[in-house]
């Protein structure tokens, strides 16, 4: 999800809260309260609201936007109380000149802005998730496949895992067109490097657990994690897995490639029937709901993939030379 969207929400929400509090406090203060006392109360409220925006958003852009919006609203409110303006204004301005009118209107505006920003944020989040789901559905549509019969593929505890093989893979050109169409509308385009071209041989789970040769359904991943000794970790290392979820279900699996202090964690994975991409762990069409996993076992290939009767043994990890950068 876009950080700019969250910053916008924080700025608008705390602007609304600030207007509500300033308007409400000035309504409650006695009518004869000195102007300096009202000013001091207003400044204290604004300071607390901006501190709240910083604590929630952790970004100076949110604080700056909230401060600017509050300054404009309060300035307009103070101008509405000007003797000159109200003398020449309409009935509306005359109403606004009265403390109850203008502070009450300011409080109502605060409520409307806070509630509106929350509703807008929720709607945009839903729209973003809907867009991500459409992208995932397009990428997850497999070619015609058949269950692999010539080898028994199992977890380390011996539980069989259904592996499917593409029987009529699409051409690289057709898949590249699909990939480009998706990337053109994706906010992640500038953050990814293509490592391998699009192909129909496998999906992301198959790229990790079968060496890039077969398709594995996402419903199998929790079983594989549990029976192959994977445990959630908070300190990722190169070679760990990043498992993404959407609405509680596994949507993507990638391999951690680079971990450097002060820099984003970089992961590599195949995006459905699209290519293999290297990208920051939180910059992909799969969102930011992910968990790192680590296992003491050597590698990630399932047992049976490298069986002696397999004419095409699974390859080792893809080469480590980033290539074919995707840029705007």
C-alpha positions in Angstrom: 0.0 0.0 0.0 1.3 3.5 -0.9 2.9 5.4 2.0 1.7 8.6 0.4 -1.8 7.5 0.9 -1.2 6.8 4.6 0.5 10.2 5.0 -2.4 12.0 3.4 -4.8 10.1 5.7 -2.8 11.1 8.8 -2.6 14.7 7.8 -6.3 15.1 7.1 -7.4 13.1 10.1 -5.3 15.1 12.6 -6.3 18.3 10.9 -9.9 17.4 11.6 -9.2 16.5 15.2 -7.3 19.8 15.7 -10.2 21.8 14.3 -12.7 19.9 16.4 -10.7 20.5 19.6 -9.9 24.2 18.9 -13.5 24.9 18.0 -14.9 22.9 21.0 -12.5 24.5 23.5 -13.3 28.0 22.3 -17.0 27.3 22.5 -16.7 26.2 26.1 -14.6 29.1 27.2 -16.6 32.0 28.7 -17.5 34.7 26.2 -15.4 37.3 28.1 -12.3 35.2 28.0 -9.3 37.4 27.0 -8.0 36.9 23.5 -4.5 35.9 24.7 -6.0 33.1 26.7 -7.9 31.8 23.7 -4.7 32.1 21.6 -2.7 30.2 24.2 -5.3 27.4 24.4 -5.3 27.2 20.6 -1.6 27.0 20.3 -1.4 24.2 22.9 -4.1 22.2 21.1 -2.4 22.6 17.7 1.0 21.5 19.2 -0.6 18.4 20.7 -2.4 17.5 17.5 0.8 17.9 15.4 2.7 15.8 17.9 0.0 13.1 17.5 0.4 13.3 13.7 4.1 12.7 14.1 3.6 9.8 16.5 1.1 8.2 14.2 2.6 8.8 10.8 6.3 9.1 11.7 6.8 11.4 8.7 7.4 15.2 8.7 5.3 15.4 5.5 2.2 14.5 7.5 3.0 17.0 10.2 3.7 19.8 7.6 0.5 19.1 5.7 -1.6 19.1 8.9 0.1 22.3 10.1 -0.6 24.1 6.8 -4.2 23.0 6.8 -4.8 24.1 10.4 -3.1 27.4 9.8 -5.4 28.1 6.8 -8.6 27.1 8.7 -7.7 29.0 11.8 -6.7 32.1 9.8 -10.0 32.0 8.0 -11.9 31.6 11.3 -10.1 34.7 12.8 -10.7 36.7 9.7 -14.4 35.9 10.0 -14.4 37.7 13.3 -13.0 40.9 11.8 -15.2 44.0 12.4 -14.6 45.3 8.9 -15.5 42.1 7.1 -18.6 41.4 9.2 -19.8 45.0 8.7 -19.6 44.6 4.9 -20.5 40.9 4.8 -23.6 38.9 4.3 -25.9 37.4 6.8 -23.7 34.3 6.8 -20.6 36.4 7.8 -22.7 38.1 10.5 -23.5 34.7 11.9 -19.9 33.6 11.7 -18.8 36.7 13.7 -20.5 35.4 16.8 -18.3 33.0 18.7 -21.0 30.4 18.9 -21.4 30.5 15.1 -17.8 30.4 14.0 -16.4 28.1 16.6 -19.4 25.8 16.2 -18.9 25.7 12.4 -15.2 25.0 12.9 -16.0 22.1 15.2 -18.5 20.7 12.7 -15.9 21.1 9.9 -13.4 19.1 12.1 -15.9 16.3 12.6 -16.7 16.2 8.8 -13.0 16.3 7.8 -12.0 13.6 10.3 -14.8 11.3 9.3 -14.4 12.0 5.7 -10.7 11.3 5.7 -11.2 8.0 7.4 -13.9 7.0 4.9 -11.8 8.2 2.0 -8.8 6.2 3.3 -10.8 3.1 3.8 -12.2 3.4 0.2 -8.8 3.9 -1.3 -7.4 1.0 0.7 -10.2 -1.2 -0.6 -9.6 0.0 -4.2 -5.9 -0.7 -3.8 -6.5 -4.2 -2.5 -9.1 -4.8 -5.3 -6.4 -3.7 -7.9 -3.9 -6.0 -6.3 -6.3 -8.9 -6.4 -7.0 -8.4 -10.1 -3.2 -8.3 -10.7 -2.8 -11.5 -8.7 -5.6 -13.3 -10.5 -4.1 -12.4 -13.9 -0.7 -13.6 -12.8 -2.0 -16.7 -11.1 -3.9 -18.1 -14.1 -1.9 -21.2 -15.0 -1.5 -22.8 -18.4 -3.1 -26.2 -18.9 -1.4 -28.4 -16.4 -1.4 -32.1 -15.3 -0.4 -33.7 -12.0 3.2 -34.9 -12.1 3.1 -38.7 -12.0 6.7 -39.8 -12.8 8.0 -38.7 -9.4 6.6 -38.8 -5.8 7.3 -35.3 -4.3 6.9 -35.2 -0.5 7.8 -33.0 2.5 10.5 -34.1 4.9 7.9 -35.9 6.9 6.8 -37.9 3.9 3.5 -36.1 3.2 2.8 -36.0 -0.6 2.6 -32.6 -2.2 0.7 -32.2 -5.5 3.0 -30.9 -8.2 1.6 -29.9 -11.5 3.5 -29.7 -14.9 2.6 -27.3 -17.7 1.3 -29.3 -20.7 0.8 -26.4 -23.1 3.0 -23.5 -22.0 2.4 -20.1 -23.7 5.2 -18.4 -25.6 7.6 -16.1 -23.9 6.4 -13.2 -26.1 2.8 -13.7 -25.1 3.7 -13.8 -21.4 5.9 -10.7 -21.8 3.0 -8.7 -23.2 0.9 -9.7 -20.2 3.7 -8.9 -17.8 4.3 -5.4 -19.4 0.6 -4.6 -19.2 0.5 -5.4 -15.5 3.7 -3.5 -14.7 2.5 -0.4 -16.6 -0.4 0.0 -14.1 1.6 -1.1 -11.0 3.2 1.4 -8.6 6.0 -1.2 -8.0 7.4 -0.9 -11.6 10.2 1.4 -10.6 11.3 -0.8 -7.7 11.9 -4.1 -9.4 14.7 -5.7 -11.4 13.8 -8.5 -13.8 16.1 -11.5 -13.2 14.5 -14.0 -15.5 12.0 -13.7 -18.3 8.4 -14.8 -18.0 7.6 -18.4 -18.5 4.8 -20.9 -17.8 7.0 -23.7 -16.3 6.2 -22.7 -12.7 4.6 -20.2 -10.3 6.3 -18.5 -7.4 5.9 -21.5 -5.0 7.2 -23.9 -7.7 10.1 -21.6 -8.4 11.2 -21.9 -4.7 10.3 -25.5 -3.9 10.8 -27.3 -7.2 13.7 -25.3 -8.7 11.5 -23.5 -11.2 10.1 -26.5 -13.0 6.5 -27.1 -11.7 3.4 -25.5 -10.3 2.5 -25.7 -6.6 -0.8 -24.4 -5.2 -0.7 -21.9 -2.4 -2.8 -24.2 -0.2 0.3 -26.5 0.1 2.7 -23.9 1.5 1.7 -24.0 5.2 2.1 -27.8 5.1 5.5 -27.4 3.5 6.6 -24.8 6.0 5.4 -26.9 9.0 6.8 -30.3 7.8 10.1 -29.0 6.5 11.1 -27.3 9.7 10.5 -23.6 8.9 10.1 -21.2 11.7 9.0 -17.5 11.7 12.0 -15.1 12.3 12.2 -11.4 12.7 15.9 -11.0 11.7 16.0 -12.2 8.0 19.2 -13.6 6.5 20.1 -14.3 2.9 18.4 -17.6 2.0 15.4 -17.2 4.2 11.9 -17.2 2.8 9.4 -14.3 2.7 5.9 -15.7 2.6 3.1 -13.2 1.7 -0.5 -13.5 2.6 -3.7 -11.8 1.5 -6.9 -12.2 3.4 -5.2 -14.8 5.5 -4.2 -17.1 2.6 -0.7 -17.5 1.2 -0.4 -15.5 -2.0 3.4 -15.5 -2.7 6.7 -17.0 -1.7 10.1 -15.3 -2.3 13.7 -15.9 -1.3 15.7 -13.3 0.8 18.8 -12.3 -1.3 20.4 -9.3 0.4 20.2 -8.0 3.9 22.2 -4.8 4.7 22.0 -2.6 7.8 20.1 0.6 7.0 18.9 -0.7 3.6 15.7 -2.4 2.6 15.7 -6.2 2.6 15.8 -7.4 -1.0 13.9 -10.6 -2.0 13.7 -12.5 -5.3 10.7 -14.4 -6.6 8.7 -15.4 -9.6 5.5 -13.4 -10.1 3.0 -16.1 -11.1 3.4 -16.8 -14.9 5.4 -13.6 -15.2 9.2 -13.2 -14.7 11.5 -13.5 -11.7 12.0 -10.2 -10.0 14.4 -8.8 -7.4 12.8 -6.1 -5.2 12.5 -4.5 -1.7 10.5 -6.9 0.4 7.6 -4.4 0.8 7.5 -3.2 -2.9 5.6 -5.7 -4.9 2.1 -6.4 -6.1 1.7 -8.9 -3.2 1.5 -6.1 -0.6 3.3 -5.8 2.7 1.7 -8.6 4.8 4.6 -11.0 4.8 6.5 -13.2 7.3 10.1 -14.4 7.2 10.8 -18.1 7.6 14.0 -20.0 8.2 14.8 -23.8 8.2 17.9 -25.6 9.2 17.6 -27.9 6.2 19.9 -27.4 3.2 18.0 -25.5 0.4 14.3 -25.3 -0.2 13.7 -28.1 -2.8 11.1 -30.7 -1.8 12.2 -34.3 -1.4 11.7 -36.2 -4.7 12.5 -33.4 -7.1 16.1 -34.7 -7.6 15.1 -38.4 -7.6 17.5 -40.5 -9.8 14.8 -41.3 -12.4 14.1 -37.6 -13.0 15.7 -36.7 -16.4 15.8 -33.0 -15.5 17.3 -32.5 -12.1 16.3 -29.2 -10.4 18.8 -26.4 -11.0 20.6 -24.6 -8.3 19.8 -21.1 -7.2 19.5 -18.6 -10.1 22.6 -16.6 -10.9 23.2 -13.5 -8.8 23.7 -10.9 -11.5 20.7 -8.5 -11.6 19.7 -7.7 -15.1 17.0 -6.0 -17.2 16.0 -3.2 -14.9 12.3 -2.1 -15.0 12.1 1.7 -14.9 9.4 4.2 -15.7 
